[in-house]
Amino acid sequence: QVQLEESGGGLVQPGGSLRLSCAASRSIFSINPMAWYRQAPGKERVLVAAITLGGSANYADSVKGRFTISRDNAKNTVYLQMNSLKPDDTAVYYCYARSIAATTYWGQGTQVTVSS
């Protein structure tokens, strides 16, 4: 069992930056991949970025060049650095993890609002 706790969301102006963190309750050395999803009001939850145990990352086209996902296995934490934020990035952001046994886990979500 893994509990995931997100933090770092908030209100930011267009063009601003935020860094989201997702802390896992136990070692993430056996968790592959870890990812961030987001869900805007009235829309489906979609993948934003994912990172493998080895550090390979992939991104949704809408965030390429602006967002960076990283993981610190020693701290059991995955991060999402978000730069050049746009109003369309407004959503609840969820941390996701999949164990080697293919069990999936979700965090409770953190709200990101981009508005002037």
C-alpha positions as CSV (number, residue, x, y, z in Angstrom):
1,Q,0.0,0.0,0.0
2,V,1.2,3.5,-0.9
3,Q,-0.2,6.8,0.2
4,L,0.5,9.8,-2.0
5,E,0.3,13.3,-0.8
6,E,0.5,16.3,-3.2
7,S,1.4,19.8,-2.2
8,G,2.4,23.0,-3.9
9,G,-0.8,24.0,-5.7
10,G,-2.3,27.5,-5.5
11,L,-3.2,30.6,-7.4
12,V,-0.7,32.0,-9.8
13,Q,-0.8,34.7,-12.5
14,P,-0.4,33.8,-16.2
15,G,3.3,33.4,-17.0
16,G,4.1,32.4,-13.5
17,S,5.5,29.2,-12.0
18,L,4.6,26.6,-9.5
19,R,6.3,23.4,-8.3
20,L,4.1,20.5,-7.2
21,S,5.4,17.8,-4.9
22,C,4.1,14.3,-4.4
23,A,5.4,12.5,-1.3
24,A,5.0,8.7,-1.1
25,S,4.5,6.9,2.2
26,R,7.1,4.4,1.4
27,S,10.1,3.8,-0.9
28,I,9.4,4.4,-4.6
29,F,12.2,2.3,-5.8
30,S,9.7,-0.3,-6.8
31,I,7.2,2.2,-8.3
32,N,7.4,2.6,-12.0
33,P,6.2,4.9,-13.4
34,M,5.1,7.8,-11.3
35,A,3.1,10.5,-13.1
36,W,1.0,13.6,-12.8
37,Y,-2.5,13.8,-14.2
38,R,-4.9,16.8,-14.2
39,Q,-8.6,17.2,-14.4
40,A,-10.2,20.5,-15.4
41,P,-13.9,21.2,-14.5
42,G,-16.2,19.3,-16.8
43,K,-13.3,17.4,-18.5
44,E,-11.7,14.0,-18.2
45,R,-8.6,13.3,-16.2
46,V,-5.6,13.4,-18.6
47,L,-1.9,12.6,-18.3
48,V,0.4,15.5,-17.9
49,A,3.8,13.9,-17.4
50,A,5.2,10.5,-16.4
51,I,8.7,9.4,-15.3
52,T,10.2,5.9,-15.1
53,L,12.3,4.5,-12.4
54,G,15.3,5.2,-14.6
55,G,14.4,8.8,-15.1
56,S,12.9,8.7,-18.6
57,A,10.1,11.2,-18.9
58,N,7.3,11.9,-21.4
59,Y,4.9,14.8,-21.5
60,A,1.6,15.8,-23.0
61,D,2.0,18.0,-26.0
62,S,0.3,20.9,-24.3
63,V,3.0,21.1,-21.6
64,K,6.1,20.2,-23.5
65,G,8.9,22.8,-23.0
66,R,7.0,24.3,-20.0
67,F,6.7,21.5,-17.4
68,T,9.4,19.3,-16.1
69,I,8.8,16.1,-14.1
70,S,11.5,14.7,-11.8
71,R,11.8,12.1,-9.0
72,D,14.0,11.8,-6.0
73,N,14.0,8.2,-5.1
74,A,15.9,8.8,-1.9
75,K,13.2,11.2,-0.7
76,N,10.3,9.1,-2.1
77,T,9.1,12.2,-3.9
78,V,8.2,13.2,-7.4
79,Y,8.0,16.8,-8.6
80,L,6.3,18.8,-11.3
81,Q,8.0,22.1,-12.1
82,M,5.5,24.2,-14.1
83,N,6.7,27.3,-15.9
84,S,5.0,29.8,-18.2
85,L,1.6,28.8,-16.8
86,K,-1.5,29.5,-18.8
87,P,-5.2,29.8,-17.8
88,D,-5.7,26.5,-19.6
89,D,-3.4,24.8,-17.1
90,T,-6.1,25.4,-14.4
91,A,-7.1,22.0,-13.0
92,V,-6.8,19.7,-10.1
93,Y,-3.5,17.9,-10.4
94,Y,-3.2,14.3,-9.2
95,C,-0.2,12.2,-8.4
96,Y,-0.2,8.7,-9.8
97,A,1.9,5.7,-9.0
98,R,2.0,2.1,-10.3
99,S,3.8,-0.6,-8.3
100,I,5.7,-3.5,-9.9
101,A,2.6,-5.6,-9.0
102,A,0.6,-3.3,-11.3
103,T,-1.4,-1.8,-8.4
104,T,-2.2,1.8,-9.0
105,Y,-2.4,4.6,-6.5
106,W,-3.7,8.2,-6.6
107,G,-3.2,11.2,-4.4
108,Q,-6.1,13.4,-3.3
109,G,-5.2,16.1,-5.7
110,T,-4.1,19.7,-5.5
111,Q,-5.8,22.7,-7.1
112,V,-3.8,24.8,-9.5
113,T,-5.5,28.0,-10.7
114,V,-3.9,30.3,-13.3
115,S,-5.7,33.6,-13.4
116,S,-5.0,37.3,-13.3
